[in-house]
Amino acid sequence: MSDTPPDRLAANPNSPFYDEALLERGIGVRFNGAEKTNVEEYCVSEGWVRLSAGKALDRAGNPMTVKLKGKVEPYFRAATEE
């Protein structure tokens, strides 16, 4: 498996960018230099993250999200914590 996280990844299984193997491995995201733990989806090349907005849900039962633009730095948690 590659040591470079993908350009785009989503936590929603209905998304075409969902990858269960990578999510199980553990992905962390730094956004504008700050560690974010509520990231639902990110894209490095376009420079944005989708963060869950509290506990609010949409009518399909998915978390409500806010899209923010900035510098996105994904990394593998397991590799940095060992």
Secondary structure, DSSP 8 states (H G I E B T S, - for coil): --SS--SEEES-TTSTTB-HHHHHH-EEEEETTEEES-EEEEETTTTEEEEEEEEEE-TTS-EEEEEEES-EEEEEHHHHH-
